[in-house]
């Protein structure tokens, strides 16, 4: 499994909002919530909008273009759970936010 990679400092991420970061050559949406830290593929599979720019409501982020909703915990599209975006593991070490790919099986 791939090692964790730093994507920024804790203070770079606002509570209750997503932030797009570069991880392993791709864009990943990192979310800081009151329940923890989550990360999913930043690009909506429908038309490629940034999910980090979407509206976060609990464990769900809505695509800003067409309101497709994805669970930030496992990447599943909430209207059709058979479809999902990649999910990433997040951990905090000191003041650094670290990410690595987390393959969640269906």
N, C-alpha and C positions, 0 to 999 in steps of 0.2 A: 504494500500500500504506500502511496505517496506520502511524503513528509508534509507537516504543516508549513505554511508560508505566511509571513507577515503581510497584512493588507492595510495596516494603519494603526493609529493609536486610539484607545478607548474614547478620548475626548473628541475625535474626529467624527463620531457617530452620534446622531441625535436620537433620544429616546422616542419611540413610536414612529420612526420614519426609516425608510430604506436608503441605502447609499450604494451606488454602483462602484465596484472596484475591479482592478485587473488581477486575475489569478490564473497562473499557468497559461497565459496567452489568450484568455477569454474573459468576458464580462460576467461578474457575479454580483447579485443583489444581497447585501448584508443588512439584516434587520436587528435593531437593539430594542427589546421589549422589556416590560416589567417582569416577564417570566423567564427571560434569557436571551440568548443570541442565536440567530438562525441565518442560513444562507441558501439561496437557490439560484439557478441560472437566471441571469438578468433579462434575457430576451424571451418575450412571449412567443410561443410557437405559432400563433395565429398570423401576426403581421410584423413581429420583431420589435415591438415597443419595449421600453425599459420598465421592468417590473419594479425596480427600485424607486421609480417616480410615481408608482401607483399609490392608491389609498389603502392604508393598513387599518384593518378592523379585527382586533383579536389575533387569531392565527391565520387570517386570510388577507391576501393582498389582491386588489383589483387592478387589472391592466388599465393604464390611463387612456388608452385609445378606444377599446371596445368592451371594457368591464369584464373580461374573462377573469375568474377568481381562482387563485392558487393558494394552497396551504403552505405556509412558510416552514412548517415542520417536516414535511415529507415531499413537497413539490407537486402534489397531485392537483389536477384541475378539478375544482369542486363540482362542476356540472357534468363531468364524465371522468370518474376516478381511474379509468383505464389509461388516460392520457396524463403525462406528468413531465415536469422539467427536472433537470438534475438537481440533486440536493448535496449540500456540503456541510461538513462538520466544522463547528466554530469553537475555539477555546480562547481564554484570556490568560496571558502570562504577564504578570506585572501590569504594565499599561499598554501592552501590545495585543492587537486582535489578530489571531492566527486562524487560517482556513486550510482545509484539505478536502479533497473529493470524498464523498461518502455515498457509495453505491447502495441504495436501499432497494431490496428486491420487492417485486409486486406480491 
